[in-house]
Amino acid sequence: MKLIDRQYLATPFYGARKIAAWLKSQGQRVNRKRVRRLMRVMGLKAIYRRPRTSKPAPGHRIYPYLLGGMKITRPNQVWAADITYIPMARGFLYLVAIIDWYSRYVLSWRLSNTLDASFCVEALEEALKKGRPEIFNTDQGAQFTGEAFTGLLQQHGVRISMDGQGSYNDNLFIERLWRSVKYEEVYLKAYQDGREARIGLGNYFSFYNTERPHQALGYRTPAEIFTSTPVEATSTGMVESLIPDPLRIAGPTLNTANILS
């Protein structure tokens, strides 16, 4: 699963067939059926434009994509959220993060061992304490289309935008965040358990927000752009996420998780 995750970051257009072929070239004895099952567990699908033939969950409303042709010119104009897979020494966790598109500032995050909507709603509640966006953009995953998530946005007067099915570029900024998180933190640390993951990611997001310069931001930090004055990092991280400890980790045999759009 770690190998699949690395290769998927490099080639998100690879499906189970090509991933299986690549794994065999690396000396792994694996067939397409097993790769397909593991990609389903991880929430990975080959990314390409496809007809919108399915809904993420029965009865969930799908909102239109509002960002086409829009110029993002200021903080709190557009926020976005996404979920990714975090490999562990044994098993894995899911990570959700909410960012401000303009500044790349990570407003909140949560870890979970399941794909239920609660950890996404908790992250949204925390983010909304820091401000309110005009538009909130997500994919069409069931965690983001449910009433608990969309209802909270509507209560705060936020317009809801959702990516097209199978689209990669619609939420490109947060996809870039995942690449940075994994290559600059997760793959270097090989977390042993949920506690290590929580501490490591908390420290990384604090560094990402307050210390890591971004070329696209004129080598300023996300915190400098998001706020009027630079924000100093704290020992626990600016975007500390409170997760019950100990955090249970999903095992590699789990095969019932929903696919992330």
DRENVOVEX-476287 format. One line per field, with one value per residue (C-alpha): z, y, x; residue number from 1; residue in one letter. Coordinates in nm, 3 decimals. Last residue first. Layout:
N
z <- Z	...
y <- Y	...
x <- X	...
n <- NUM	...
res <- A	...
***
This chain:
261
z <- -0.532	-0.224	-0.234	0.074	0.308	0.316	0.248	0.573	0.555	0.586	0.940	1.034	1.320	1.652	1.801	2.166	2.230	2.118	1.848	1.910	1.596	1.648	1.363	1.498	1.622	1.971	2.053	1.894	1.559	1.523	1.297	1.046	1.019	0.805	0.812	0.533	0.335	0.622	0.750	0.408	0.417	0.185	-0.098	-0.348	-0.275	-0.572	-0.449	-0.113	0.203	0.480	0.820	0.946	0.772	0.660	0.987	1.190	0.949	1.002	1.379	1.390	1.133	1.344	1.672	1.529	1.336	1.640	1.846	1.569	1.566	1.431	1.194	0.900	0.941	0.600	0.400	0.614	0.636	0.328	0.066	0.216	0.334	0.019	-0.214	-0.007	-0.026	-0.403	-0.412	-0.193	-0.457	-0.747	-0.638	-0.981	-1.151	-1.063	-1.185	-1.163	-1.113	-1.138	-0.830	-0.580	-0.477	-0.175	-0.098	0.269	0.471	0.804	0.846	0.486	0.562	0.862	0.649	0.387	0.641	0.852	0.549	0.363	0.045	0.203	0.367	0.073	-0.162	-0.437	-0.423	-0.214	-0.255	0.003	-0.126	0.053	0.330	0.702	0.970	1.226	1.424	1.091	1.063	1.389	1.288	0.948	1.103	1.330	1.029	0.846	1.150	1.171	0.806	0.834	0.647	0.926	1.111	1.154	1.155	1.156	1.002	1.033	0.866	0.648	0.473	0.097	0.085	-0.195	-0.159	0.218	0.334	0.508	0.580	0.615	0.699	0.689	0.883	0.794	0.894	1.038	0.999	0.898	0.562	0.553	0.299	0.183	0.236	0.084	0.179	0.008	0.109	-0.132	-0.080	0.274	0.166	-0.147	-0.528	-0.655	-1.014	-1.124	-1.466	-1.332	-0.954	-0.895	-0.950	-0.907	-0.589	-0.560	-0.317	-0.118	-0.150	-0.210	-0.166	-0.398	-0.706	-1.022	-1.400	-1.428	-1.753	-1.718	-1.720	-1.589	-1.252	-1.174	-0.845	-0.492	-0.172	0.016	0.063	-0.303	-0.405	-0.193	-0.364	-0.715	-0.632	-0.511	-0.828	-1.051	-0.923	-0.688	-0.653	-0.603	-0.782	-0.873	-1.229	-1.071	-0.884	-1.211	-1.377	-1.079	-1.089	-1.460	-1.415	-1.100	-1.271	-1.338	-1.400	-1.058	-1.180	-0.933	-0.631	-0.736	-0.737	-0.377	-0.258	-0.438	-0.280	0.066	0.000
y <- 1.089	0.896	0.531	0.415	0.179	-0.188	-0.360	-0.349	-0.612	-0.359	-0.265	0.062	0.235	0.315	0.650	0.634	0.912	1.109	1.358	1.730	1.898	2.166	2.414	2.660	2.387	2.244	2.436	2.747	2.896	3.272	3.447	3.705	4.014	4.088	3.727	3.472	3.591	3.587	3.260	3.096	3.180	3.424	3.316	3.534	3.335	3.099	3.027	2.920	2.973	2.708	2.875	2.967	2.752	2.457	2.450	2.442	2.182	1.972	1.989	1.881	1.609	1.462	1.482	1.323	1.059	0.966	0.924	0.721	0.460	0.370	0.663	0.607	0.947	1.039	0.912	1.114	1.446	1.617	1.364	1.298	1.644	1.813	1.580	1.620	1.999	1.980	1.788	2.069	2.324	2.113	2.086	2.125	1.994	1.627	1.566	1.217	1.347	1.726	1.919	2.056	2.413	2.522	2.888	2.975	3.142	3.004	2.775	2.667	2.545	2.347	2.194	2.086	1.886	1.725	1.696	1.466	1.574	1.616	1.273	1.110	1.216	1.460	1.665	1.979	2.358	2.613	2.957	3.295	3.171	3.226	3.285	3.115	2.948	2.814	2.602	2.418	2.333	2.218	1.983	1.837	1.786	1.600	1.378	1.297	1.202	0.834	0.725	0.526	0.530	0.905	1.204	1.567	1.895	2.269	2.604	2.504	2.827	2.791	3.174	3.201	2.859	2.865	2.509	2.237	1.905	1.547	1.262	0.891	0.636	0.328	-0.023	-0.125	0.102	0.364	0.494	0.813	0.810	1.140	1.343	1.682	2.028	2.367	2.730	3.012	3.391	3.368	3.512	3.729	3.725	3.392	3.467	3.265	3.097	2.783	2.814	2.742	2.365	2.268	2.103	1.733	1.652	1.330	1.098	0.783	0.842	0.941	0.946	0.751	0.798	1.133	1.052	1.023	1.264	1.100	1.019	0.656	0.581	0.582	0.562	0.365	0.064	0.080	0.097	-0.214	-0.407	-0.302	-0.402	-0.743	-0.805	-0.682	-0.942	-0.912	-1.059	-0.746	-0.730	-0.361	-0.443	-0.642	-0.328	-0.133	-0.393	-0.390	-0.009	-0.027	-0.266	-0.099	0.241	0.489	0.849	0.960	0.898	1.042	1.055	0.716	0.571	0.671	0.546	0.213	0.160	0.236	0.000
x <- -1.402	-1.299	-1.401	-1.585	-1.402	-1.506	-1.176	-0.982	-0.709	-0.426	-0.536	-0.700	-0.525	-0.688	-0.594	-0.486	-0.558	-0.865	-0.764	-0.721	-0.588	-0.326	-0.339	-0.090	0.143	0.191	0.508	0.366	0.458	0.468	0.221	0.340	0.115	-0.191	-0.303	-0.352	-0.051	0.197	0.047	0.092	0.464	0.640	0.867	0.676	0.360	0.405	0.759	0.624	0.829	0.801	0.809	0.462	0.202	0.413	0.608	0.285	0.150	0.464	0.454	0.091	0.162	0.439	0.246	-0.069	0.125	0.332	0.014	-0.151	0.123	0.466	0.497	0.735	0.908	1.051	0.753	0.511	0.698	0.845	0.732	0.389	0.294	0.428	0.238	-0.077	-0.048	-0.017	-0.346	-0.486	-0.395	-0.524	-0.886	-1.049	-0.733	-0.792	-1.145	-1.294	-1.647	-1.663	-1.556	-1.805	-1.888	-2.092	-2.172	-2.116	-2.392	-2.273	-2.574	-2.523	-2.173	-2.298	-2.574	-2.321	-2.120	-2.395	-2.624	-2.388	-2.209	-1.864	-1.817	-1.997	-1.719	-1.816	-1.495	-1.473	-1.496	-1.617	-1.712	-1.735	-1.512	-1.571	-1.310	-1.089	-1.369	-1.496	-1.183	-1.255	-1.612	-1.488	-1.231	-1.500	-1.730	-1.453	-1.389	-1.760	-1.814	-1.724	-1.413	-1.251	-0.917	-0.933	-0.697	-0.812	-0.703	-0.757	-0.692	-0.397	-0.291	-0.241	-0.279	-0.534	-0.692	-0.748	-0.702	-0.905	-0.738	-0.862	-0.625	-0.710	-0.508	-0.303	-0.202	0.131	0.433	0.180	0.058	-0.154	-0.440	-0.588	-0.903	-0.991	-1.110	-1.117	-1.160	-1.236	-1.256	-1.123	-0.787	-0.782	-0.753	-0.889	-0.985	-1.289	-1.282	-1.450	-1.475	-1.843	-1.862	-2.227	-2.364	-2.444	-2.725	-2.698	-2.997	-2.796	-2.421	-2.137	-2.361	-2.290	-2.292	-2.120	-1.943	-1.564	-1.272	-0.959	-0.812	-0.739	-0.906	-0.769	-0.974	-0.712	-0.941	-1.043	-0.677	-0.616	-0.897	-0.781	-0.424	-0.542	-0.742	-0.459	-0.214	0.081	0.428	0.638	0.975	0.962	0.851	0.566	0.459	0.452	0.231	-0.007	-0.022	-0.096	-0.389	-0.521	-0.550	-0.273	-0.389	-0.259	0.098	0.353	0.120	-0.019	0.331	0.394	0.054	0.091	0.431	0.291	0.000
n <- 261	260	259	258	257	256	255	254	253	252	251	250	249	248	247	246	245	244	243	242	241	240	239	238	237	236	235	234	233	232	231	230	229	228	227	226	225	224	223	222	221	220	219	218	217	216	215	214	213	212	211	210	209	208	207	206	205	204	203	202	201	200	199	198	197	196	195	194	193	192	191	190	189	188	187	186	185	184	183	182	181	180	179	178	177	176	175	174	173	172	171	170	169	168	167	166	165	164	163	162	161	160	159	158	157	156	155	154	153	152	151	150	149	148	147	146	145	144	143	142	141	140	139	138	137	136	135	134	133	132	131	130	129	128	127	126	125	124	123	122	121	120	119	118	117	116	115	114	113	112	111	110	109	108	107	106	105	104	103	102	101	100	99	98	97	96	95	94	93	92	91	90	89	88	87	86	85	84	83	82	81	80	79	78	77	76	75	74	73	72	71	70	69	68	67	66	65	64	63	62	61	60	59	58	57	56	55	54	53	52	51	50	49	48	47	46	45	44	43	42	41	40	39	38	37	36	35	34	33	32	31	30	29	28	27	26	25	24	23	22	21	20	19	18	17	16	15	14	13	12	11	10	9	8	7	6	5	4	3	2	1
res <- S	L	I	N	A	T	N	L	T	P	G	A	I	R	L	P	D	P	I	L	S	E	V	M	G	T	S	T	A	E	V	P	T	S	T	F	I	E	A	P	T	R	Y	G	L	A	Q	H	P	R	E	T	N	Y	F	S	F	Y	N	G	L	G	I	R	A	E	R	G	D	Q	Y	A	K	L	Y	V	E	E	Y	K	V	S	R	W	L	R	E	I	F	L	N	D	N	Y	S	G	Q	G	D	M	S	I	R	V	G	H	Q	Q	L	L	G	T	F	A	E	G	T	F	Q	A	G	Q	D	T	N	F	I	E	P	R	G	K	K	L	A	E	E	L	A	E	V	C	F	S	A	D	L	T	N	S	L	R	W	S	L	V	Y	R	S	Y	W	D	I	I	A	V	L	Y	L	F	G	R	A	M	P	I	Y	T	I	D	A	A	W	V	Q	N	P	R	T	I	K	M	G	G	L	L	Y	P	Y	I	R	H	G	P	A	P	K	S	T	R	P	R	R	Y	I	A	K	L	G	M	V	R	M	L	R	R	V	R	K	R	N	V	R	Q	G	Q	S	K	L	W	A	A	I	K	R	A	G	Y	F	P	T	A	L	Y	Q	R	D	I	L	K	M
***
